[in-house]
Amino acid sequence: MNVVHTAVTTQPLSVADHEAAVAHPAAGAVVSFAGVVRDHDGGRGVVRLVYEAHPSAEAVLAEVAQEIAKDPAVVALAVSHRVGDLGIGDVALAAAVATAHRAEAFALCARLVDEVKARLPVWKHQFFTDGTDEWVNSP
């Protein structure tokens, strides 16, 4: 079990880089996830997003990754969340999990993404095509 990478960053994210980071001779499966900025939400057109993170976000992300990595099936995992201004098509969340077998890789990658989305103190400010905006997941 090895967490090879966690980051909350303003830099563009690459799923391929996350997959490469978890490559290991013991891994028979690598499952990755890209959370991509889409052009709509709730029936409205989206122009762009701005993600803001609490100062604890990096520590929370590392904690979530370590918890998932405790599963004995995990060979390696990597996960990052982007903050700042993102456009349509940009990757906001990238994750990759390597295991010996595909079923575990799929399940653990899904669990990793679900836990990050549930626990990471990151808030999304959406800007819509009609000129309105809204905060999502804000306290």
The first five atom37 places (N, CA, C, CB, O) and aatype in JSON, in Angstrom:
{
  "aatype": [12, 2, 19, 19, 8, 16, 0, 19, 16, 16, 5, 14, 10, 15, 19, 0, 3, 8, 6, 0, 0, 19, 0, 8, 14, 0, 0, 7, 0, 19, 19, 15, 13, 0, 7, 19, 19, 1, 3, 8, 3, 7, 7, 1, 7, 19, 19, 1, 10, 19, 18, 6, 0, 8, 14, 15, 0, 6, 0, 19, 10, 0, 6, 19, 0, 5, 6, 9, 0, 11, 3, 14, 0, 19, 19, 0, 10, 0, 19, 15, 8, 1, 19, 7, 3, 10, 7, 9, 7, 3, 19, 0, 10, 0, 0, 0, 19, 0, 16, 0, 8, 1, 0, 6, 0, 13, 0, 10, 4, 0, 1, 10, 19, 3, 6, 19, 11, 0, 1, 10, 14, 19, 17, 11, 8, 5, 13, 13, 16, 3, 7, 16, 3, 6, 17, 19, 2, 15, 14],
  "atom_mask": [
    [1, 1, 1, 1, 1],
    [1, 1, 1, 1, 1],
    [1, 1, 1, 1, 1],
    [1, 1, 1, 1, 1],
    [1, 1, 1, 1, 1],
    [1, 1, 1, 1, 1],
    [1, 1, 1, 1, 1],
    [1, 1, 1, 1, 1],
    [1, 1, 1, 1, 1],
    [1, 1, 1, 1, 1],
    [1, 1, 1, 1, 1],
    [1, 1, 1, 1, 1],
    [1, 1, 1, 1, 1],
    [1, 1, 1, 1, 1],
    [1, 1, 1, 1, 1],
    [1, 1, 1, 1, 1],
    [1, 1, 1, 1, 1],
    [1, 1, 1, 1, 1],
    [1, 1, 1, 1, 1],
    [1, 1, 1, 1, 1],
    [1, 1, 1, 1, 1],
    [1, 1, 1, 1, 1],
    [1, 1, 1, 1, 1],
    [1, 1, 1, 1, 1],
    [1, 1, 1, 1, 1],
    [1, 1, 1, 1, 1],
    [1, 1, 1, 1, 1],
    [1, 1, 1, 0, 1],
    [1, 1, 1, 1, 1],
    [1, 1, 1, 1, 1],
    [1, 1, 1, 1, 1],
    [1, 1, 1, 1, 1],
    [1, 1, 1, 1, 1],
    [1, 1, 1, 1, 1],
    [1, 1, 1, 0, 1],
    [1, 1, 1, 1, 1],
    [1, 1, 1, 1, 1],
    [1, 1, 1, 1, 1],
    [1, 1, 1, 1, 1],
    [1, 1, 1, 1, 1],
    [1, 1, 1, 1, 1],
    [1, 1, 1, 0, 1],
    [1, 1, 1, 0, 1],
    [1, 1, 1, 1, 1],
    [1, 1, 1, 0, 1],
    [1, 1, 1, 1, 1],
    [1, 1, 1, 1, 1],
    [1, 1, 1, 1, 1],
    [1, 1, 1, 1, 1],
    [1, 1, 1, 1, 1],
    [1, 1, 1, 1, 1],
    [1, 1, 1, 1, 1],
    [1, 1, 1, 1, 1],
    [1, 1, 1, 1, 1],
    [1, 1, 1, 1, 1],
    [1, 1, 1, 1, 1],
    [1, 1, 1, 1, 1],
    [1, 1, 1, 1, 1],
    [1, 1, 1, 1, 1],
    [1, 1, 1, 1, 1],
    [1, 1, 1, 1, 1],
    [1, 1, 1, 1, 1],
    [1, 1, 1, 1, 1],
    [1, 1, 1, 1, 1],
    [1, 1, 1, 1, 1],
    [1, 1, 1, 1, 1],
    [1, 1, 1, 1, 1],
    [1, 1, 1, 1, 1],
    [1, 1, 1, 1, 1],
    [1, 1, 1, 1, 1],
    [1, 1, 1, 1, 1],
    [1, 1, 1, 1, 1],
    [1, 1, 1, 1, 1],
    [1, 1, 1, 1, 1],
    [1, 1, 1, 1, 1],
    [1, 1, 1, 1, 1],
    [1, 1, 1, 1, 1],
    [1, 1, 1, 1, 1],
    [1, 1, 1, 1, 1],
    [1, 1, 1, 1, 1],
    [1, 1, 1, 1, 1],
    [1, 1, 1, 1, 1],
    [1, 1, 1, 1, 1],
    [1, 1, 1, 0, 1],
    [1, 1, 1, 1, 1],
    [1, 1, 1, 1, 1],
    [1, 1, 1, 0, 1],
    [1, 1, 1, 1, 1],
    [1, 1, 1, 0, 1],
    [1, 1, 1, 1, 1],
    [1, 1, 1, 1, 1],
    [1, 1, 1, 1, 1],
    [1, 1, 1, 1, 1],
    [1, 1, 1, 1, 1],
    [1, 1, 1, 1, 1],
    [1, 1, 1, 1, 1],
    [1, 1, 1, 1, 1],
    [1, 1, 1, 1, 1],
    [1, 1, 1, 1, 1],
    [1, 1, 1, 1, 1],
    [1, 1, 1, 1, 1],
    [1, 1, 1, 1, 1],
    [1, 1, 1, 1, 1],
    [1, 1, 1, 1, 1],
    [1, 1, 1, 1, 1],
    [1, 1, 1, 1, 1],
    [1, 1, 1, 1, 1],
    [1, 1, 1, 1, 1],
    [1, 1, 1, 1, 1],
    [1, 1, 1, 1, 1],
    [1, 1, 1, 1, 1],
    [1, 1, 1, 1, 1],
    [1, 1, 1, 1, 1],
    [1, 1, 1, 1, 1],
    [1, 1, 1, 1, 1],
    [1, 1, 1, 1, 1],
    [1, 1, 1, 1, 1],
    [1, 1, 1, 1, 1],
    [1, 1, 1, 1, 1],
    [1, 1, 1, 1, 1],
    [1, 1, 1, 1, 1],
    [1, 1, 1, 1, 1],
    [1, 1, 1, 1, 1],
    [1, 1, 1, 1, 1],
    [1, 1, 1, 1, 1],
    [1, 1, 1, 1, 1],
    [1, 1, 1, 1, 1],
    [1, 1, 1, 1, 1],
    [1, 1, 1, 1, 1],
    [1, 1, 1, 1, 1],
    [1, 1, 1, 0, 1],
    [1, 1, 1, 1, 1],
    [1, 1, 1, 1, 1],
    [1, 1, 1, 1, 1],
    [1, 1, 1, 1, 1],
    [1, 1, 1, 1, 1],
    [1, 1, 1, 1, 1],
    [1, 1, 1, 1, 1],
    [1, 1, 1, 1, 1]
  ],
  "atom_positions": [
    [[0.84, -1.18, 0.0], [0.0, 0.0, 0.0], [0.88, 1.24, 0.0], [-0.96, 0.0, 1.22], [1.74, 1.42, 0.86]],
    [[0.64, 2.07, -0.99], [1.54, 3.19, -1.19], [0.77, 4.37, -1.78], [2.7, 2.79, -2.1], [0.25, 4.28, -2.89]],
    [[0.7, 5.46, -1.04], [0.17, 6.7, -1.59], [1.36, 7.39, -2.24], [-0.52, 7.61, -0.48], [2.28, 7.85, -1.56]],
    [[1.32, 7.47, -3.55], [2.47, 8.02, -4.26], [2.34, 9.51, -4.54], [2.68, 7.29, -5.55], [3.33, 10.19, -4.83]],
    [[1.1, 10.02, -4.46], [0.93, 11.44, -4.78], [-0.42, 11.93, -4.28], [1.06, 11.68, -6.3], [-1.45, 11.29, -4.51]],
    [[-0.42, 13.07, -3.59], [-1.63, 13.81, -3.28], [-1.3, 15.29, -3.44], [-2.17, 13.49, -1.84], [-0.21, 15.73, -3.09]],
    [[-2.26, 16.04, -3.98], [-2.01, 17.47, -4.15], [-3.32, 18.23, -4.29], [-1.11, 17.73, -5.37], [-4.28, 17.76, -4.89]],
    [[-3.32, 19.42, -3.72], [-4.33, 20.43, -4.02], [-3.52, 21.53, -4.68], [-5.13, 20.94, -2.7], [-2.64, 22.12, -4.06]],
    [[-3.82, 21.8, -5.95], [-2.93, 22.63, -6.75], [-3.68, 23.52, -7.72], [-1.97, 21.76, -7.5], [-4.82, 23.23, -8.1]],
    [[-3.04, 24.59, -8.12], [-3.59, 25.46, -9.17], [-3.15, 25.0, -10.55], [-3.15, 26.92, -8.94], [-3.63, 25.51, -11.56]],
    [[-2.24, 24.03, -10.61], [-1.7, 23.56, -11.88], [-2.67, 22.6, -12.57], [-0.35, 22.87, -11.65], [-3.41, 21.89, -11.9]],
    [[-2.67, 22.59, -13.91], [-3.52, 21.63, -14.63], [-3.19, 20.19, -14.21], [-3.35, 21.79, -16.16], [-2.04, 19.86, -13.92]],
    [[-4.23, 19.35, -14.19], [-4.07, 17.95, -13.79], [-4.09, 17.04, -15.0], [-5.18, 17.55, -12.8], [-4.81, 17.27, -15.97]],
    [[-3.28, 15.99, -14.92], [-3.21, 14.98, -15.97], [-3.51, 13.61, -15.38], [-1.82, 14.99, -16.65], [-2.81, 13.14, -14.49]],
    [[-4.56, 12.99, -15.89], [-4.89, 11.63, -15.45], [-3.77, 10.67, -15.85], [-6.25, 11.16, -16.05], [-3.44, 9.76, -15.1]],
    [[-3.19, 10.89, -17.02], [-2.09, 10.03, -17.48], [-0.92, 10.09, -16.5], [-1.62, 10.45, -18.89], [-0.28, 9.07, -16.24]],
    [[-0.63, 11.26, -15.96], [0.44, 11.38, -14.97], [0.11, 10.61, -13.7], [0.69, 12.86, -14.63], [0.99, 10.0, -13.09]],
    [[-1.16, 10.63, -13.29], [-1.58, 9.88, -12.11], [-1.47, 8.38, -12.36], [-3.02, 10.26, -11.71], [-1.05, 7.63, -11.48]],
    [[-1.86, 7.94, -13.55], [-1.73, 6.52, -13.9], [-0.26, 6.09, -13.9], [-2.36, 6.25, -15.28], [0.07, 5.03, -13.39]],
    [[0.6, 6.92, -14.46], [2.03, 6.6, -14.5], [2.61, 6.55, -13.09], [2.79, 7.63, -15.35], [3.49, 5.74, -12.81]],
    [[2.12, 7.4, -12.21], [2.64, 7.46, -10.84], [2.34, 6.18, -10.06], [2.04, 8.65, -10.1], [3.1, 5.81, -9.16]],
    [[1.26, 5.49, -10.4], [0.89, 4.27, -9.66], [1.34, 3.0, -10.36], [-0.6, 4.23, -9.46], [1.07, 1.9, -9.87]],
    [[2.02, 3.12, -11.48], [2.5, 1.93, -12.2], [3.43, 1.13, -11.3], [3.23, 2.34, -13.51], [4.32, 1.68, -10.64]],
    [[3.21, -0.19, -11.28], [3.98, -1.05, -10.38], [3.93, -2.47, -10.94], [3.43, -1.0, -8.92], [2.9, -2.88, -11.47]],
    [[5.01, -3.24, -10.82], [5.01, -4.62, -11.34], [3.94, -5.51, -10.7], [6.37, -5.23, -11.12], [3.52, -6.49, -11.32]],
    [[3.51, -5.2, -9.49], [2.5, -6.01, -8.82], [1.07, -5.65, -9.25], [2.62, -5.86, -7.32], [0.12, -6.34, -8.9]],
    [[0.94, -4.58, -10.01], [-0.39, -4.09, -10.39], [-0.85, -4.74, -11.69], [-0.38, -2.57, -10.54], [-0.23, -4.57, -12.74]],
    [[-1.93, -5.48, -11.59], [-2.55, -6.04, -12.79], [-3.66, -5.16, -13.3], [0.0, 0.0, 0.0], [-4.2, -5.39, -14.38]],
    [[-4.02, -4.13, -12.52], [-5.09, -3.22, -12.91], [-4.79, -1.82, -12.39], [-6.45, -3.71, -12.39], [-4.36, -1.65, -11.25]],
    [[-5.03, -0.85, -13.24], [-4.97, 0.55, -12.84], [-6.28, 1.18, -13.31], [-3.7, 1.29, -13.45], [-6.59, 1.19, -14.5]],
    [[-7.04, 1.7, -12.37], [-8.28, 2.4, -12.7], [-8.09, 3.86, -12.35], [-9.51, 1.78, -11.94], [-7.61, 4.21, -11.28]],
    [[-8.49, 4.72, -13.29], [-8.35, 6.15, -13.08], [-9.69, 6.84, -13.22], [-7.33, 6.74, -14.06], [-10.65, 6.3, -13.76]],
    [[-9.72, 8.07, -12.72], [-10.92, 8.89, -12.79], [-10.52, 10.31, -13.09], [-11.73, 8.81, -11.47], [-9.53, 10.83, -12.55]],
    [[-11.29, 10.95, -13.97], [-11.13, 12.37, -14.24], [-12.46, 13.05, -13.99], [-10.64, 12.62, -15.7], [-13.44, 12.77, -14.67]],
    [[-12.49, 13.94, -13.02], [-13.65, 14.8, -12.8], [-13.45, 16.04, -13.65], [0.0, 0.0, 0.0], [-12.58, 16.86, -13.36]],
    [[-14.25, 16.17, -14.69], [-14.04, 17.19, -15.71], [-15.13, 18.27, -15.62], [-14.04, 16.56, -17.12], [-16.29, 17.96, -15.39]],
    [[-14.74, 19.51, -15.8], [-15.7, 20.62, -15.8], [-16.6, 20.48, -17.02], [-14.97, 22.01, -15.79], [-16.13, 20.47, -18.16]],
    [[-17.91, 20.38, -16.76], [-18.86, 20.24, -17.86], [-19.53, 21.59, -18.16], [-19.93, 19.17, -17.53], [-19.42, 22.53, -17.38]],
    [[-20.21, 21.66, -19.29], [-20.79, 22.92, -19.75], [-22.23, 23.15, -19.29], [-20.76, 22.96, -21.24], [-22.91, 24.03, -19.81]],
    [[-22.69, 22.37, -18.31], [-24.06, 22.54, -17.82], [-24.18, 22.02, -16.39], [-25.06, 21.82, -18.75], [-23.39, 21.2, -15.95]],
    [[-25.18, 22.52, -15.7], [-25.52, 22.02, -14.36], [-26.95, 22.45, -14.06], [-24.52, 22.56, -13.28], [-27.29, 23.62, -14.16]],
    [[-27.77, 21.49, -13.68], [-29.14, 21.8, -13.32], [-29.93, 22.46, -14.43], [0.0, 0.0, 0.0], [-30.8, 23.3, -14.16]],
    [[-29.64, 22.11, -15.68], [-30.37, 22.67, -16.8], [-29.88, 24.03, -17.27], [0.0, 0.0, 0.0], [-30.46, 24.62, -18.18]],
    [[-28.81, 24.53, -16.65], [-28.26, 25.82, -17.05], [-26.87, 25.64, -17.65], [-28.19, 26.78, -15.84], [-26.12, 24.74, -17.26]],
    [[-26.54, 26.49, -18.61], [-25.23, 26.45, -19.22], [-24.17, 27.02, -18.29], [0.0, 0.0, 0.0], [-24.39, 28.05, -17.66]],
    [[-23.03, 26.34, -18.2], [-21.92, 26.77, -17.35], [-20.81, 27.31, -18.25], [-21.4, 25.61, -16.46], [-20.46, 26.7, -19.26]],
    [[-20.25, 28.47, -17.86], [-19.16, 29.1, -18.6], [-17.81, 28.7, -18.02], [-19.31, 30.63, -18.57], [-16.87, 28.37, -18.75]],
    [[-17.72, 28.72, -16.68], [-16.47, 28.4, -16.0], [-16.75, 28.15, -14.53], [-15.43, 29.55, -16.17], [-17.86, 28.4, -14.04]],
    [[-15.74, 27.65, -13.82], [-15.82, 27.41, -12.38], [-14.6, 28.02, -11.71], [-15.92, 25.89, -12.07], [-13.54, 28.17, -12.32]],
    [[-14.78, 28.35, -10.44], [-13.64, 28.72, -9.6], [-13.75, 27.85, -8.36], [-13.63, 30.27, -9.24], [-14.76, 27.88, -7.66]],
    [[-12.71, 27.08, -8.08], [-12.65, 26.27, -6.87], [-11.79, 26.97, -5.84], [-12.1, 24.85, -7.17], [-10.71, 27.47, -6.15]],
    [[-12.29, 27.01, -4.6], [-11.52, 27.55, -3.48], [-11.39, 26.48, -2.42], [-12.19, 28.83, -2.9], [-12.33, 25.72, -2.17]],
    [[-10.23, 26.42, -1.79], [-9.95, 25.39, -0.8], [-9.66, 26.0, 0.56], [-8.76, 24.52, -1.24], [-9.05, 27.06, 0.67]],
    [[-10.12, 25.31, 1.59], [-9.76, 25.66, 2.97], [-8.28, 25.33, 3.16], [-10.66, 24.88, 4.01], [-7.78, 24.42, 2.5]],
    [[-7.57, 26.03, 4.03], [-6.15, 25.73, 4.26], [-5.88, 24.27, 4.66], [-5.61, 26.64, 5.32], [-4.77, 23.78, 4.47]],
    [[-6.87, 23.59, 5.21], [-6.68, 22.19, 5.62], [-6.87, 21.19, 4.48], [-7.65, 21.85, 6.73], [-6.72, 19.99, 4.69]],
    [[-7.19, 21.66, 3.28], [-7.55, 20.77, 2.18], [-6.46, 19.75, 1.86], [-7.87, 21.58, 0.94], [-6.75, 18.57, 1.65]],
    [[-5.2, 20.18, 1.81], [-4.13, 19.24, 1.48], [-4.02, 18.15, 2.54], [-2.79, 19.98, 1.35], [-3.83, 16.98, 2.2]],
    [[-4.14, 18.5, 3.8], [-4.06, 17.51, 4.88], [-5.24, 16.55, 4.82], [-4.0, 18.2, 6.25], [-5.08, 15.35, 5.04]],
    [[-6.43, 17.07, 4.52], [-7.61, 16.21, 4.41], [-7.46, 15.25, 3.24], [-8.89, 17.06, 4.24], [-7.79, 14.07, 3.36]],
    [[-6.97, 15.74, 2.11], [-6.78, 14.88, 0.94], [-5.77, 13.77, 1.26], [-6.29, 15.71, -0.27], [-6.0, 12.61, 0.91]],
    [[-4.68, 14.11, 1.92], [-3.68, 13.1, 2.3], [-4.27, 12.08, 3.26], [-2.45, 13.76, 2.93], [-3.98, 10.89, 3.17]],
    [[-5.1, 12.54, 4.19], [-5.74, 11.64, 5.15], [-6.67, 10.66, 4.45], [-6.52, 12.45, 6.2], [-6.65, 9.46, 4.74]],
    [[-7.48, 11.15, 3.54], [-8.39, 10.28, 2.77], [-7.57, 9.25, 1.98], [-9.28, 11.11, 1.81], [-7.9, 8.06, 1.98]],
    [[-6.52, 9.7, 1.32], [-5.69, 8.79, 0.53], [-5.07, 7.71, 1.4], [-4.58, 9.57, -0.2], [-5.05, 6.54, 1.03]],
    [[-4.57, 8.1, 2.57], [-3.97, 7.11, 3.48], [-5.0, 6.09, 3.95], [-3.35, 7.82, 4.7], [-4.69, 4.9, 4.07]],
    [[-6.23, 6.55, 4.22], [-7.28, 5.62, 4.65], [-7.59, 4.6, 3.57], [-8.54, 6.39, 5.01], [-7.72, 3.41, 3.87]],
    [[-7.72, 5.04, 2.33], [-8.01, 4.12, 1.23], [-6.81, 3.18, 1.01], [-8.34, 4.9, -0.08], [-6.99, 2.0, 0.73]],
    [[-5.61, 3.71, 1.14], [-4.4, 2.92, 0.91], [-4.21, 1.82, 1.95], [-3.18, 3.82, 0.9], [-3.43, 0.9, 1.73]],
    [[-4.9, 1.9, 3.08], [-4.81, 0.85, 4.09], [-5.45, -0.46, 3.62], [-5.47, 1.31, 5.38], [-5.16, -1.52, 4.18]],
    [[-6.3, -0.37, 2.61], [-6.89, -1.6, 2.08], [-5.76, -2.46, 1.52], [-7.97, -1.29, 0.97], [-4.96, -1.98, 0.72]],
    [[-5.7, -3.73, 1.92], [-4.59, -4.57, 1.47], [-4.52, -4.78, -0.04], [-4.68, -5.89, 2.14], [-3.48, -5.19, -0.56]],
    [[-5.59, -4.52, -0.75], [-5.58, -4.68, -2.2], [-4.83, -3.55, -2.92], [-7.0, -4.77, -2.72], [-4.42, -3.71, -4.07]],
    [[-4.66, -2.41, -2.26], [-4.03, -1.26, -2.9], [-2.53, -1.48, -3.05], [-4.3, 0.02, -2.09], [-1.82, -1.71, -2.07]],
    [[-2.08, -1.39, -4.28], [-0.64, -1.4, -4.57], [-0.12, 0.03, -4.51], [-0.35, -2.05, -5.96], [0.93, 0.3, -3.92]],
    [[-0.86, 0.96, -5.12], [-0.48, 2.37, -5.11], [-1.69, 3.21, -5.48], [0.7, 2.64, -6.09], [-2.6, 2.75, -6.17]],
    [[-1.7, 4.46, -5.01], [-2.75, 5.38, -5.44], [-2.21, 6.79, -5.51], [-3.95, 5.32, -4.5], [-1.23, 7.15, -4.84]],
    [[-2.87, 7.59, -6.34], [-2.54, 9.0, -6.5], [-3.83, 9.77, -6.68], [-1.57, 9.23, -7.72], [-4.75, 9.3, -7.36]],
    [[-3.92, 10.96, -6.07], [-5.13, 11.77, -6.19], [-4.79, 13.24, -6.04], [-6.18, 11.35, -5.13], [-3.96, 13.61, -5.2]],
    [[-5.43, 14.08, -6.85], [-5.21, 15.52, -6.8], [-6.52, 16.25, -7.08], [-4.13, 15.96, -7.82], [-7.38, 15.75, -7.81]],
    [[-6.65, 17.43, -6.5], [-7.78, 18.31, -6.8], [-7.23, 19.66, -7.2], [-8.76, 18.43, -5.58], [-6.32, 20.19, -6.56]],
    [[-7.78, 20.22, -8.25], [-7.33, 21.52, -8.72], [-8.18, 22.62, -8.09], [-7.4, 21.6, -10.26], [-9.37, 22.43, -7.84]],
    [[-7.57, 23.76, -7.85], [-8.27, 24.94, -7.36], [-7.94, 26.11, -8.29], [-7.87, 25.28, -5.88], [-7.01, 26.05, -9.09]],
    [[-8.73, 27.18, -8.16], [-8.55, 28.34, -9.01], [-9.56, 28.33, -10.14], [0.0, 0.0, 0.0], [-10.58, 27.64, -10.07]],
    [[-9.26, 29.09, -11.2], [-10.15, 29.21, -12.35], [-10.0, 28.01, -13.27], [-9.86, 30.5, -13.12], [-8.9, 27.66, -13.69]],
    [[-11.12, 27.37, -13.57], [-11.14, 26.23, -14.49], [-12.15, 26.48, -15.59], [-11.46, 24.92, -13.74], [-13.23, 27.03, -15.35]],
    [[-11.81, 26.07, -16.79], [-12.7, 26.2, -17.93], [-13.36, 24.87, -18.26], [0.0, 0.0, 0.0], [-13.01, 23.83, -17.7]],
    [[-14.29, 24.92, -19.17], [-14.97, 23.71, -19.63], [-13.92, 22.74, -20.18], [-16.06, 24.05, -20.71], [-13.06, 23.12, -20.97]],
    [[-14.01, 21.49, -19.74], [-13.07, 20.46, -20.2], [-11.85, 20.28, -19.31], [0.0, 0.0, 0.0], [-11.13, 19.3, -19.45]],
    [[-11.61, 21.22, -18.4], [-10.47, 21.08, -17.49], [-10.74, 19.98, -16.46], [-10.17, 22.42, -16.78], [-11.88, 19.77, -16.06]],
    [[-9.68, 19.29, -16.05], [-9.79, 18.26, -15.03], [-9.7, 18.93, -13.65], [-8.67, 17.17, -15.2], [-8.72, 19.6, -13.33]],
    [[-10.76, 18.73, -12.85], [-10.8, 19.28, -11.5], [-10.32, 18.27, -10.46], [-12.21, 19.75, -11.16], [-9.75, 18.65, -9.44]],
    [[-10.56, 16.98, -10.72], [-10.17, 15.91, -9.81], [-9.58, 14.77, -10.62], [-11.38, 15.41, -8.96], [-10.22, 14.27, -11.55]],
    [[-8.37, 14.36, -10.28], [-7.72, 13.24, -10.95], [-7.34, 12.21, -9.91], [-6.47, 13.7, -11.75], [-6.82, 12.54, -8.84]],
    [[-7.6, 10.94, -10.22], [-7.28, 9.86, -9.29], [-6.89, 8.63, -10.07], [-8.46, 9.55, -8.35], [-7.37, 8.4, -11.18]],
    [[-6.01, 7.83, -9.48], [-5.64, 6.53, -10.06], [-5.33, 5.58, -8.93], [-4.42, 6.66, -11.04], [-4.66, 5.94, -7.96]],
    [[-5.82, 4.35, -9.05], [-5.59, 3.31, -8.06], [-5.09, 2.07, -8.77], [-6.87, 3.01, -7.24], [-5.67, 1.63, -9.76]],
    [[-4.01, 1.51, -8.26], [-3.43, 0.27, -8.8], [-3.64, -0.86, -7.8], [-1.92, 0.45, -9.12], [-3.38, -0.71, -6.61]],
    [[-4.12, -1.99, -8.31], [-4.31, -3.21, -7.51], [-3.9, -4.4, -8.37], [-5.79, -3.35, -7.01], [-3.59, -4.24, -9.55]],
    [[-3.91, -5.57, -7.78], [-3.58, -6.78, -8.54], [-4.7, -7.16, -9.51], [-3.3, -7.94, -7.6], [-4.44, -7.72, -10.57]],
    [[-5.95, -6.86, -9.14], [-7.1, -7.3, -9.93], [-8.06, -6.15, -10.19], [-7.84, -8.44, -9.21], [-8.15, -5.21, -9.4]],
    [[-8.78, -6.21, -11.32], [-9.63, -5.09, -11.75], [-10.79, -4.79, -10.83], [-10.16, -5.38, -13.11], [-11.1, -3.61, -10.61]],
    [[-11.46, -5.79, -10.27], [-12.63, -5.52, -9.43], [-12.25, -4.64, -8.24], [-13.24, -6.84, -8.92], [-12.98, -3.7, -7.92]],
    [[-11.13, -4.93, -7.61], [-10.68, -4.12, -6.49], [-10.29, -2.72, -6.93], [-9.51, -4.79, -5.79], [-10.57, -1.74, -6.24]],
    [[-9.65, -2.62, -8.09], [-9.23, -1.31, -8.59], [-10.44, -0.42, -8.85], [-8.4, -1.47, -9.88], [-10.44, 0.75, -8.48]],
    [[-11.47, -0.97, -9.5], [-12.68, -0.18, -9.75], [-13.33, 0.25, -8.43], [-13.68, -0.98, -10.59], [-13.67, 1.42, -8.26]],
    [[-13.49, -0.69, -7.51], [-14.16, -0.39, -6.24], [-13.38, 0.62, -5.42], [-14.35, -1.68, -5.44], [-13.97, 1.54, -4.84]],
    [[-12.08, 0.46, -5.36], [-11.27, 1.37, -4.54], [-11.14, 2.75, -5.16], [-9.9, 0.77, -4.32], [-11.1, 3.74, -4.43]],
    [[-11.08, 2.84, -6.47], [-11.03, 4.15, -7.11], [-12.36, 4.87, -6.86], [-10.74, 4.02, -8.64], [-12.37, 6.07, -6.57]],
    [[-13.48, 4.16, -6.98], [-14.79, 4.77, -6.71], [-14.87, 5.23, -5.26], [-15.93, 3.78, -7.01], [-15.37, 6.32, -4.98]],
    [[-14.39, 4.42, -4.35], [-14.41, 4.78, -2.92], [-13.54, 6.01, -2.67], [-13.94, 3.6, -2.05], [-13.93, 6.9, -1.92]],
    [[-12.36, 6.05, -3.28], [-11.47, 7.19, -3.14], [-12.15, 8.48, -3.61], [-10.16, 6.96, -3.93], [-12.15, 9.48, -2.9]],
    [[-12.72, 8.44, -4.8], [-13.39, 9.63, -5.35], [-14.56, 10.04, -4.47], [-13.86, 9.36, -6.78], [-14.74, 11.22, -4.19]],
    [[-15.37, 9.08, -4.04], [-16.52, 9.4, -3.19], [-16.09, 10.04, -1.87], [-17.33, 8.13, -2.9], [-16.7, 11.01, -1.42]],
    [[-15.04, 9.51, -1.26], [-14.55, 10.07, 0.01], [-13.97, 11.48, -0.18], [-13.48, 9.15, 0.62], [-14.2, 12.36, 0.65]],
    [[-13.24, 11.68, -1.26], [-12.7, 13.01, -1.54], [-13.84, 14.01, -1.72], [-11.8, 12.99, -2.81], [-13.82, 15.09, -1.14]],
    [[-14.84, 13.64, -2.51], [-15.96, 14.55, -2.75], [-16.75, 14.83, -1.47], [-16.89, 13.98, -3.82], [-17.27, 15.93, -1.3]],
    [[-16.84, 13.84, -0.59], [-17.6, 14.02, 0.66], [-16.84, 14.83, 1.7], [-17.96, 12.67, 1.24], [-17.46, 15.55, 2.49]],
    [[-15.52, 14.72, 1.73], [-14.76, 15.27, 2.85], [-13.84, 16.44, 2.53], [-13.96, 14.21, 3.43], [-13.5, 17.2, 3.43]],
    [[-13.45, 16.6, 1.3], [-12.48, 17.65, 0.97], [-13.12, 19.03, 1.1], [-11.93, 17.45, -0.47], [-14.16, 19.29, 0.49]],
    [[-12.52, 19.92, 1.9], [-13.09, 21.26, 2.05], [-12.72, 22.16, 0.87], [-12.61, 21.88, 3.37], [-11.87, 23.05, 0.98]],
    [[-13.39, 21.9, -0.25], [-13.22, 22.67, -1.47], [-14.61, 23.11, -1.92], [-12.48, 21.85, -2.59], [-15.55, 22.31, -1.92]],
    [[-14.74, 24.37, -2.29], [-16.02, 24.91, -2.7], [-15.96, 25.38, -4.14], [-16.45, 26.06, -1.78], [-14.96, 25.92, -4.6]],
    [[-17.07, 25.15, -4.84], [-17.15, 25.45, -6.27], [-18.05, 26.67, -6.51], [-17.68, 24.21, -7.06], [-19.19, 26.71, -6.05]],
    [[-17.52, 27.63, -7.22], [-18.27, 28.82, -7.62], [-18.52, 28.68, -9.12], [-17.48, 30.16, -7.28], [-17.6, 28.74, -9.93]],
    [[-19.8, 28.49, -9.47], [-20.17, 28.27, -10.87], [-20.64, 29.58, -11.5], [-21.27, 27.2, -10.98], [-21.37, 30.36, -10.88]],
    [[-20.22, 29.8, -12.73], [-20.65, 30.96, -13.5], [-21.43, 30.47, -14.71], [-19.44, 31.85, -13.94], [-20.94, 29.65, -15.49]],
    [[-22.66, 30.97, -14.87], [-23.57, 30.47, -15.88], [-23.64, 31.38, -17.11], [-24.96, 30.3, -15.29], [-23.28, 32.56, -17.06]],
    [[-24.11, 30.81, -18.2], [-24.21, 31.54, -19.46], [-25.19, 32.71, -19.38], [-24.63, 30.6, -20.58], [-25.08, 33.65, -20.17]],
    [[-26.14, 32.66, -18.45], [-27.12, 33.75, -18.32], [-26.61, 34.9, -17.45], [-28.41, 33.21, -17.75], [-27.35, 35.83, -17.16]],
    [[-25.34, 34.83, -17.03], [-24.74, 35.89, -16.23], [-24.87, 35.7, -14.73], [0.0, 0.0, 0.0], [-24.31, 36.48, -13.96]],
    [[-25.62, 34.68, -14.29], [-25.75, 34.42, -12.86], [-24.62, 33.52, -12.39], [-27.13, 33.78, -12.55], [-23.86, 32.96, -13.2]],
    [[-24.5, 33.38, -11.07], [-23.49, 32.49, -10.51], [-24.03, 31.93, -9.2], [-22.14, 33.25, -10.3], [-24.98, 32.45, -8.63]],
    [[-23.41, 30.84, -8.75], [-23.79, 30.24, -7.46], [-22.62, 29.47, -6.88], [-25.01, 29.31, -7.62], [-21.75, 28.98, -7.6]],
    [[-22.63, 29.38, -5.55], [-21.66, 28.56, -4.82], [-22.27, 27.2, -4.59], [-21.25, 29.23, -3.48], [-23.46, 27.07, -4.28]],
    [[-21.45, 26.17, -4.73], [-21.89, 24.8, -4.47], [-21.01, 24.24, -3.36], [-21.79, 23.9, -5.78], [-19.8, 24.46, -3.35]],
    [[-21.63, 23.51, -2.42], [-20.93, 22.9, -1.28], [-20.34, 23.93, -0.33], [-19.84, 22.0, -1.77], [-19.4, 23.63, 0.4]],
    [[-20.89, 25.14, -0.34], [-20.36, 26.14, 0.59], [-21.16, 26.1, 1.89], [-20.4, 27.57, -0.04], [-22.35, 25.8, 1.89]],
    [[-20.48, 26.4, 3.01], [-21.15, 26.33, 4.31], [-22.22, 27.41, 4.46], [-20.14, 26.46, 5.44], [-22.88, 27.49, 5.49]]
  ]
}
